[in-house]
Amino acid sequence: MTAPRRRIPGRKNRVRLWVLAATIVAIGIHMGTWYGLGWQSYGKLSFSGFTSLAVGHINMAAAFCLALLVSLVIAGRVFCGYGCKLSALQEATEWIYRKVGYKPPLIHTRARAVRVLIWVPYLLPVLYAWREVGLSTAYVDLGAVEPWTADLPQTVLGATFYFVSITLVLTAVFGRRAFCRLVCPFALLFQPFGALPWVARIRQTGRCVDCGACDRACPMGVDVSREVLRTAAVRDPECIRCMICVDVCPVKGLGYGASVAYPPQQPDLTARGRVSAFPWRVDVGLATLAAAGGVWAATRITGFHVFLGATWGLVAGALAWMAWRRLRRAPAGETREPLAEACK
């Protein structure tokens, strides 16, 4: 196997990686001070704050989510690129795979629609609280919820299996940022904010030569060059403002900001959607397996483990399809076709 060419991060991307590293360190310090030193004034920071807000509980998670909503209104999905702990873990996954010389293909699938179902475990507690007590239990307590709760495995081995599954395993099969692209339900909540006219986004600052460097570098599979040629900015809702495309542009033709001053070079160019690597029947099967796995994990473990079940549903379905295609194409006695080619 030929080792892939290493992508050396530019200045903007190095800043992002340092911010992500600081995020992981801050999480570790928070958990260490809570359980080791007993500093319990500030509790959990997580997306569970959205459900807390819905039932009137203003805890630290709710404050975190309010701040996140402000960032979405101003800058779109910048949190996904700069603040999410799973973003940091996926960056670590990429680093590990580069070290071993493995470059998994970035695979799209319509089964990402299963993210809608993953919202159910978050909504059910809200509906239950509304039914039982309405909003009469509203209170403010920033230390109300401890950092390590039921949405995380309660053992070191369980936590390791959980995070390895949704980062290393999922990325190995579906490519870069697979969790963000296929499983994370909050991406659906964040995407509409990118359409706000004043939101800062990647924009054109010089003439695009359509070399495709930005397309190859984008971890979310965004067709950056086509977006820029059409509208002089990247308006794809999957853009996480990671700035990798800005760093790799050989003519320095991309920047970041709210205003778009450069005129579109090809305004009549048609938009191009993501093409699934699978036939629609396989996509339906993948979505079914992901939904079944999510329901099993949510009911047998805890509701928030729907991520784990959906991940293994997608992985199992994709591997089964790839293996079947590989065996079908291989001549008698030969089954060594590369796994990535089985998706084509």
C-alpha positions as a Markdown table, in Angstrom:
| # | Residue | x | y | z |
|---|---|---|---|---|
| 1 | Met | 0.0 | 0.0 | 0.0 |
| 2 | Thr | 1.3 | 3.4 | -1.0 |
| 3 | Ala | 1.3 | 5.8 | 2.0 |
| 4 | Pro | -0.9 | 8.9 | 1.3 |
| 5 | Arg | 0.7 | 12.2 | 1.0 |
| 6 | Arg | 0.7 | 13.9 | 4.4 |
| 7 | Arg | -1.5 | 17.0 | 4.6 |
| 8 | Ile | 0.6 | 19.6 | 6.5 |
| 9 | Pro | -1.8 | 22.0 | 8.3 |
| 10 | Gly | -1.5 | 25.6 | 7.6 |
| 11 | Arg | -1.6 | 28.4 | 10.2 |
| 12 | Lys | -5.3 | 28.6 | 10.5 |
| 13 | Asn | -5.7 | 24.8 | 10.8 |
| 14 | Arg | -2.9 | 24.7 | 13.4 |
| 15 | Val | -4.8 | 27.2 | 15.5 |
| 16 | Arg | -7.9 | 25.1 | 15.2 |
| 17 | Leu | -6.0 | 21.9 | 16.3 |
| 18 | Trp | -4.6 | 23.8 | 19.3 |
| 19 | Val | -8.1 | 24.9 | 20.3 |
| 20 | Leu | -9.4 | 21.4 | 20.0 |
| 21 | Ala | -6.5 | 20.1 | 22.1 |
| 22 | Ala | -7.2 | 22.8 | 24.7 |
| 23 | Thr | -10.9 | 21.6 | 24.7 |
| 24 | Ile | -9.9 | 18.1 | 25.6 |
| 25 | Val | -7.5 | 19.3 | 28.3 |
| 26 | Ala | -10.2 | 21.6 | 29.8 |
| 27 | Ile | -12.6 | 18.6 | 29.9 |
| 28 | Gly | -10.0 | 16.6 | 31.7 |
| 29 | Ile | -9.4 | 19.4 | 34.2 |
| 30 | His | -13.1 | 19.8 | 34.8 |
| 31 | Met | -13.7 | 16.1 | 35.5 |
| 32 | Gly | -10.5 | 15.9 | 37.7 |
| 33 | Thr | -11.4 | 18.9 | 39.8 |
| 34 | Trp | -15.1 | 17.7 | 40.2 |
| 35 | Tyr | -14.3 | 14.2 | 41.3 |
| 36 | Gly | -10.8 | 14.7 | 42.8 |
| 37 | Leu | -11.0 | 18.1 | 44.5 |
| 38 | Gly | -14.7 | 18.4 | 45.0 |
| 39 | Trp | -15.1 | 21.6 | 43.0 |
| 40 | Gln | -18.7 | 21.2 | 42.1 |
| 41 | Ser | -20.0 | 24.7 | 41.4 |
| 42 | Tyr | -20.1 | 24.1 | 37.6 |
| 43 | Gly | -21.6 | 20.9 | 36.3 |
| 44 | Lys | -21.9 | 19.1 | 33.0 |
| 45 | Leu | -21.4 | 20.9 | 29.6 |
| 46 | Ser | -23.1 | 18.9 | 26.9 |
| 47 | Phe | -25.8 | 19.0 | 24.3 |
| 48 | Ser | -28.2 | 17.6 | 27.0 |
| 49 | Gly | -28.6 | 21.3 | 27.7 |
| 50 | Phe | -31.1 | 21.5 | 24.9 |
| 51 | Thr | -33.4 | 19.2 | 26.7 |
| 52 | Ser | -32.7 | 21.1 | 29.9 |
| 53 | Leu | -33.8 | 24.3 | 28.3 |
| 54 | Ala | -36.9 | 22.7 | 27.0 |
| 55 | Val | -38.1 | 21.9 | 30.5 |
| 56 | Gly | -36.9 | 25.1 | 32.1 |
| 57 | His | -33.8 | 23.8 | 33.9 |
| 58 | Ile | -31.0 | 26.3 | 33.6 |
| 59 | Asn | -27.9 | 24.3 | 34.4 |
| 60 | Met | -24.3 | 24.5 | 33.0 |
| 61 | Ala | -25.3 | 22.4 | 30.0 |
| 62 | Ala | -28.1 | 24.8 | 29.3 |
| 63 | Ala | -25.8 | 27.8 | 29.6 |
| 64 | Phe | -23.4 | 26.0 | 27.2 |
| 65 | Cys | -26.1 | 25.4 | 24.7 |
| 66 | Leu | -27.3 | 29.0 | 24.8 |
| 67 | Ala | -23.7 | 30.2 | 24.1 |
| 68 | Leu | -23.6 | 27.6 | 21.3 |
| 69 | Leu | -26.8 | 29.1 | 19.7 |
| 70 | Val | -25.2 | 32.5 | 19.8 |
| 71 | Ser | -22.2 | 31.2 | 17.9 |
| 72 | Leu | -24.4 | 29.6 | 15.4 |
| 73 | Val | -26.2 | 32.8 | 14.7 |
| 74 | Ile | -22.9 | 34.7 | 14.2 |
| 75 | Ala | -20.7 | 32.2 | 12.5 |
| 76 | Gly | -22.6 | 29.1 | 11.6 |
| 77 | Arg | -21.2 | 25.6 | 12.4 |
| 78 | Val | -17.9 | 27.0 | 13.7 |
| 79 | Phe | -18.3 | 24.9 | 16.9 |
| 80 | Cys | -18.2 | 21.7 | 14.9 |
| 81 | Gly | -14.8 | 22.6 | 13.7 |
| 82 | Tyr | -13.3 | 24.3 | 16.7 |
| 83 | Gly | -15.1 | 23.2 | 19.9 |
| 84 | Cys | -16.6 | 19.7 | 19.8 |
| 85 | Lys | -14.8 | 17.0 | 21.7 |
| 86 | Leu | -15.7 | 14.5 | 19.0 |
| 87 | Ser | -14.2 | 16.8 | 16.5 |
| 88 | Ala | -10.9 | 16.5 | 18.4 |
| 89 | Leu | -11.2 | 12.7 | 18.6 |
| 90 | Gln | -11.8 | 12.5 | 14.9 |
| 91 | Glu | -8.7 | 14.7 | 14.3 |
| 92 | Ala | -6.8 | 12.2 | 16.5 |
| 93 | Thr | -8.2 | 9.4 | 14.4 |
| 94 | Glu | -6.9 | 11.0 | 11.2 |
| 95 | Trp | -3.5 | 11.5 | 12.7 |
| 96 | Ile | -3.4 | 7.8 | 13.7 |
| 97 | Tyr | -4.4 | 6.6 | 10.2 |
| 98 | Arg | -1.8 | 8.9 | 8.6 |
| 99 | Lys | 0.9 | 7.4 | 10.8 |
| 100 | Val | 0.0 | 3.8 | 9.7 |
| 101 | Gly | -0.3 | 4.8 | 6.1 |
| 102 | Tyr | -4.1 | 4.3 | 5.7 |
| 103 | Lys | -6.3 | 6.8 | 4.0 |
| 104 | Pro | -10.0 | 5.6 | 4.1 |
| 105 | Pro | -12.2 | 6.8 | 1.2 |
| 106 | Leu | -14.7 | 9.4 | 2.0 |
| 107 | Ile | -18.0 | 7.6 | 1.4 |
| 108 | His | -21.4 | 9.3 | 1.2 |
| 109 | Thr | -24.7 | 7.5 | 1.9 |
| 110 | Arg | -28.4 | 8.5 | 1.9 |
| 111 | Ala | -28.6 | 6.6 | 5.2 |
| 112 | Arg | -27.5 | 9.8 | 7.0 |
| 113 | Ala | -31.2 | 10.5 | 7.1 |
| 114 | Val | -31.3 | 8.2 | 10.2 |
| 115 | Arg | -30.0 | 11.2 | 12.2 |
| 116 | Val | -33.7 | 12.3 | 12.4 |
| 117 | Leu | -34.5 | 9.2 | 14.4 |
| 118 | Ile | -31.5 | 9.7 | 16.7 |
| 119 | Trp | -33.3 | 12.8 | 18.1 |
| 120 | Val | -36.0 | 10.6 | 19.7 |
| 121 | Pro | -34.0 | 9.7 | 22.9 |
| 122 | Tyr | -33.5 | 13.5 | 23.4 |
| 123 | Leu | -37.1 | 14.4 | 22.9 |
| 124 | Leu | -38.8 | 11.7 | 24.9 |
| 125 | Pro | -37.6 | 13.0 | 28.3 |
| 126 | Val | -38.9 | 16.4 | 27.3 |
| 127 | Leu | -42.3 | 15.2 | 26.3 |
| 128 | Tyr | -42.5 | 13.1 | 29.5 |
| 129 | Ala | -41.6 | 16.2 | 31.6 |
| 130 | Trp | -44.1 | 18.3 | 29.8 |
| 131 | Arg | -46.8 | 15.7 | 30.4 |
| 132 | Glu | -46.1 | 15.2 | 34.1 |
| 133 | Val | -45.1 | 18.6 | 35.4 |
| 134 | Gly | -45.1 | 21.1 | 32.6 |
| 135 | Leu | -42.6 | 23.9 | 33.1 |
| 136 | Ser | -43.3 | 24.3 | 36.8 |
| 137 | Thr | -40.0 | 22.8 | 37.8 |
| 138 | Ala | -37.9 | 25.6 | 36.3 |
| 139 | Tyr | -34.8 | 26.4 | 38.3 |
| 140 | Val | -31.2 | 27.7 | 38.0 |
| 141 | Asp | -28.4 | 25.6 | 39.3 |
| 142 | Leu | -25.1 | 25.6 | 37.4 |
| 143 | Gly | -23.8 | 22.6 | 39.4 |
| 144 | Ala | -26.9 | 20.5 | 39.1 |
| 145 | Val | -25.6 | 17.8 | 36.8 |
| 146 | Glu | -22.2 | 16.0 | 37.3 |
| 147 | Pro | -19.8 | 15.6 | 34.3 |
| 148 | Trp | -19.9 | 11.8 | 34.1 |
| 149 | Thr | -23.6 | 10.9 | 33.7 |
| 150 | Ala | -25.7 | 8.1 | 32.0 |
| 151 | Asp | -25.0 | 9.4 | 28.5 |
| 152 | Leu | -21.4 | 8.0 | 28.8 |
| 153 | Pro | -20.3 | 4.5 | 29.6 |
| 154 | Gln | -19.7 | 4.1 | 33.3 |
| 155 | Thr | -16.5 | 2.1 | 33.0 |
| 156 | Val | -13.1 | 2.9 | 31.3 |
| 157 | Leu | -13.4 | -0.1 | 29.1 |
| 158 | Gly | -17.0 | 0.8 | 28.1 |
| 159 | Ala | -16.0 | 4.4 | 27.4 |
| 160 | Thr | -13.0 | 3.2 | 25.3 |
| 161 | Phe | -15.2 | 0.9 | 23.2 |
| 162 | Tyr | -17.8 | 3.7 | 22.8 |
| 163 | Phe | -15.3 | 6.4 | 21.5 |
| 164 | Val | -13.3 | 3.9 | 19.4 |
| 165 | Ser | -16.5 | 2.8 | 17.7 |
| 166 | Ile | -17.7 | 6.2 | 16.7 |
| 167 | Thr | -14.3 | 7.5 | 15.7 |
| 168 | Leu | -11.7 | 4.9 | 14.6 |
| 169 | Val | -14.2 | 2.2 | 13.4 |
| 170 | Leu | -16.7 | 4.5 | 11.7 |
| 171 | Thr | -13.9 | 6.5 | 10.1 |
| 172 | Ala | -12.2 | 3.4 | 8.8 |
| 173 | Val | -15.3 | 2.4 | 6.9 |
| 174 | Phe | -16.9 | 5.7 | 5.8 |
| 175 | Gly | -13.9 | 8.1 | 5.8 |
| 176 | Arg | -13.1 | 11.4 | 7.4 |
| 177 | Arg | -15.6 | 13.0 | 9.8 |
| 178 | Ala | -17.9 | 10.1 | 9.4 |
| 179 | Phe | -19.6 | 10.7 | 12.7 |
| 180 | Cys | -20.3 | 14.3 | 11.8 |
| 181 | Arg | -21.6 | 13.5 | 8.4 |
| 182 | Leu | -23.7 | 10.4 | 9.1 |
| 183 | Val | -24.6 | 10.0 | 12.8 |
| 184 | Cys | -24.6 | 13.3 | 14.7 |
| 185 | Pro | -28.2 | 14.5 | 15.0 |
| 186 | Phe | -27.1 | 18.0 | 16.1 |
| 187 | Ala | -25.8 | 18.7 | 12.7 |
| 188 | Leu | -29.4 | 18.8 | 11.5 |
| 189 | Leu | -30.1 | 21.4 | 14.2 |
| 190 | Phe | -27.1 | 23.5 | 13.3 |
| 191 | Gln | -27.4 | 23.4 | 9.5 |
| 192 | Pro | -30.2 | 26.0 | 9.1 |
| 193 | Phe | -28.2 | 28.7 | 10.8 |
| 194 | Gly | -25.7 | 28.6 | 7.9 |
| 195 | Ala | -28.4 | 30.0 | 5.6 |
| 196 | Leu | -28.7 | 33.3 | 7.6 |
| 197 | Pro | -27.5 | 36.1 | 5.3 |
| 198 | Trp | -25.1 | 37.7 | 7.9 |
| 199 | Val | -23.4 | 34.5 | 9.0 |
| 200 | Ala | -19.6 | 34.4 | 8.5 |
| 201 | Arg | -18.5 | 31.7 | 6.0 |
| 202 | Ile | -15.7 | 30.7 | 3.7 |
| 203 | Arg | -15.7 | 33.3 | 0.9 |
| 204 | Gln | -13.8 | 34.0 | -2.3 |
| 205 | Thr | -11.0 | 36.6 | -2.1 |
| 206 | Gly | -9.3 | 35.9 | -5.4 |
| 207 | Arg | -9.8 | 34.2 | -8.7 |
| 208 | Cys | -10.5 | 30.5 | -8.5 |
| 209 | Val | -8.4 | 28.4 | -10.8 |
| 210 | Asp | -10.6 | 25.3 | -10.2 |
| 211 | Cys | -7.6 | 23.1 | -9.3 |
| 212 | Gly | -9.7 | 21.0 | -6.8 |
| 213 | Ala | -7.2 | 21.2 | -3.9 |
| 214 | Cys | -10.0 | 22.5 | -1.6 |
| 215 | Asp | -12.3 | 19.7 | -2.6 |
| 216 | Arg | -9.8 | 17.0 | -1.9 |
| 217 | Ala | -8.9 | 18.6 | 1.5 |
| 218 | Cys | -12.4 | 19.2 | 2.8 |
| 219 | Pro | -13.1 | 16.7 | 5.6 |
| 220 | Met | -16.9 | 17.0 | 5.2 |
| 221 | Gly | -16.9 | 16.2 | 1.5 |
| 222 | Val | -18.1 | 19.7 | 0.5 |
| 223 | Asp | -17.7 | 20.6 | -3.2 |
| 224 | Val | -15.9 | 23.7 | -2.3 |
| 225 | Ser | -14.7 | 24.8 | -5.7 |
| 226 | Arg | -18.1 | 24.5 | -7.3 |
| 227 | Glu | -19.7 | 26.4 | -4.4 |
| 228 | Val | -17.1 | 29.2 | -4.9 |
| 229 | Leu | -17.5 | 29.3 | -8.7 |
| 230 | Arg | -21.3 | 29.5 | -8.4 |
| 231 | Thr | -21.8 | 32.0 | -5.5 |
| 232 | Ala | -18.3 | 33.2 | -4.5 |
| 233 | Ala | -18.8 | 31.6 | -1.1 |
| 234 | Val | -19.3 | 28.2 | 0.5 |
| 235 | Arg | -23.0 | 27.9 | 1.4 |
| 236 | Asp | -23.2 | 24.2 | 1.8 |
| 237 | Pro | -24.8 | 23.4 | 5.2 |
| 238 | Glu | -22.2 | 20.8 | 5.9 |
| 239 | Cys | -19.4 | 23.4 | 6.0 |
| 240 | Ile | -17.9 | 23.5 | 9.6 |
| 241 | Arg | -15.6 | 26.5 | 9.0 |
| 242 | Cys | -12.5 | 24.4 | 9.7 |
| 243 | Met | -10.4 | 26.6 | 7.3 |
| 244 | Ile | -8.5 | 23.7 | 5.8 |
| 245 | Cys | -9.6 | 24.8 | 2.3 |
| 246 | Val | -8.4 | 28.3 | 3.0 |
| 247 | Asp | -5.0 | 26.9 | 4.0 |
| 248 | Val | -4.5 | 24.6 | 1.0 |
| 249 | Cys | -5.7 | 27.0 | -1.7 |
| 250 | Pro | -2.6 | 27.4 | -3.9 |
| 251 | Val | -3.6 | 30.9 | -5.1 |
| 252 | Lys | -4.8 | 32.1 | -1.7 |
| 253 | Gly | -8.2 | 32.7 | -3.2 |
| 254 | Leu | -10.3 | 31.9 | -0.1 |
| 255 | Gly | -10.9 | 33.7 | 3.2 |
| 256 | Tyr | -13.4 | 33.8 | 6.0 |
| 257 | Gly | -15.9 | 36.5 | 6.8 |
| 258 | Ala | -19.5 | 37.7 | 6.6 |
| 259 | Ser | -19.2 | 39.8 | 3.4 |
| 260 | Val | -18.7 | 38.5 | -0.1 |
| 261 | Ala | -17.0 | 41.1 | -2.3 |
| 262 | Tyr | -15.7 | 38.9 | -5.2 |
| 263 | Pro | -18.2 | 38.4 | -8.0 |
| 264 | Pro | -19.1 | 34.8 | -8.8 |
| 265 | Gln | -17.1 | 33.5 | -11.8 |
| 266 | Gln | -19.7 | 31.0 | -13.0 |
| 267 | Pro | -23.1 | 32.0 | -11.6 |
| 268 | Asp | -25.0 | 29.8 | -14.1 |
| 269 | Leu | -23.2 | 26.7 | -12.8 |
| 270 | Thr | -25.7 | 24.2 | -11.4 |
| 271 | Ala | -25.5 | 22.9 | -7.8 |
| 272 | Arg | -24.3 | 19.3 | -7.4 |
| 273 | Gly | -25.5 | 17.2 | -4.5 |
| 274 | Arg | -23.7 | 14.4 | -2.7 |
| 275 | Val | -23.7 | 11.1 | -4.6 |
| 276 | Ser | -24.2 | 8.0 | -2.5 |
| 277 | Ala | -21.7 | 5.2 | -2.9 |
| 278 | Phe | -24.5 | 2.7 | -2.6 |
| 279 | Pro | -27.6 | 1.8 | -4.6 |
| 280 | Trp | -30.8 | 3.2 | -3.0 |
| 281 | Arg | -31.8 | -0.3 | -1.8 |
| 282 | Val | -28.6 | -0.6 | 0.1 |
| 283 | Asp | -29.0 | 2.9 | 1.6 |
| 284 | Val | -32.4 | 1.9 | 2.8 |
| 285 | Gly | -30.9 | -1.3 | 4.4 |
| 286 | Leu | -28.1 | 0.8 | 6.0 |
| 287 | Ala | -30.7 | 3.2 | 7.5 |
| 288 | Thr | -32.8 | 0.3 | 8.7 |
| 289 | Leu | -29.8 | -1.3 | 10.4 |
| 290 | Ala | -28.7 | 2.0 | 11.9 |
| 291 | Ala | -32.2 | 2.7 | 13.3 |
| 292 | Ala | -32.5 | -0.9 | 14.6 |
| 293 | Gly | -29.1 | -0.6 | 16.3 |
| 294 | Gly | -29.9 | 2.7 | 17.7 |
| 295 | Val | -33.2 | 1.5 | 19.2 |
| 296 | Trp | -31.5 | -1.6 | 20.7 |
| 297 | Ala | -28.8 | 0.5 | 22.3 |
| 298 | Ala | -31.2 | 3.1 | 23.5 |
| 299 | Thr | -33.5 | 0.6 | 25.2 |
| 300 | Arg | -31.0 | -2.0 | 26.4 |
| 301 | Ile | -28.3 | 0.4 | 27.6 |
| 302 | Thr | -29.4 | 4.1 | 27.9 |
| 303 | Gly | -31.1 | 6.4 | 25.6 |
| 304 | Phe | -28.0 | 8.4 | 24.8 |
| 305 | His | -26.2 | 5.2 | 23.6 |
| 306 | Val | -28.3 | 5.5 | 20.4 |
| 307 | Phe | -25.0 | 6.9 | 18.8 |
| 308 | Leu | -23.2 | 3.6 | 19.5 |
| 309 | Gly | -26.0 | 1.4 | 18.1 |
| 310 | Ala | -26.5 | 3.5 | 15.0 |
| 311 | Thr | -22.8 | 3.5 | 14.4 |
| 312 | Trp | -22.5 | -0.3 | 14.4 |
| 313 | Gly | -25.7 | -0.7 | 12.3 |
| 314 | Leu | -24.0 | 1.5 | 9.6 |
| 315 | Val | -20.7 | -0.3 | 9.9 |
| 316 | Ala | -22.2 | -3.8 | 9.8 |
| 317 | Gly | -24.4 | -3.0 | 6.8 |
| 318 | Ala | -21.5 | -1.3 | 4.8 |
| 319 | Leu | -19.1 | -4.1 | 5.5 |
| 320 | Ala | -21.6 | -6.8 | 4.5 |
| 321 | Trp | -22.3 | -4.9 | 1.2 |
| 322 | Met | -18.6 | -4.4 | 0.5 |
| 323 | Ala | -17.8 | -8.0 | 1.2 |
| 324 | Trp | -20.6 | -9.2 | -1.0 |
| 325 | Arg | -19.5 | -7.0 | -3.9 |
| 326 | Arg | -15.9 | -8.0 | -3.5 |
| 327 | Leu | -16.8 | -11.7 | -3.6 |
| 328 | Arg | -19.1 | -11.2 | -6.5 |
| 329 | Arg | -16.4 | -9.5 | -8.6 |
| 330 | Ala | -13.5 | -11.7 | -7.7 |
| 331 | Pro | -12.6 | -14.6 | -10.0 |
| 332 | Ala | -12.7 | -18.1 | -8.6 |
| 333 | Gly | -10.1 | -18.5 | -5.8 |
| 334 | Glu | -9.3 | -14.8 | -5.6 |
| 335 | Thr | -11.0 | -12.5 | -3.1 |
| 336 | Arg | -8.4 | -9.8 | -2.5 |
| 337 | Glu | -10.0 | -6.8 | -4.2 |
| 338 | Pro | -9.3 | -3.7 | -2.1 |
| 339 | Leu | -12.2 | -3.0 | 0.3 |
| 340 | Ala | -12.6 | 0.6 | -0.9 |
| 341 | Glu | -13.1 | -0.5 | -4.5 |
| 342 | Ala | -16.1 | -2.6 | -3.4 |
| 343 | Cys | -18.1 | 0.6 | -3.0 |
| 344 | Lys | -17.7 | 1.7 | -6.6 |
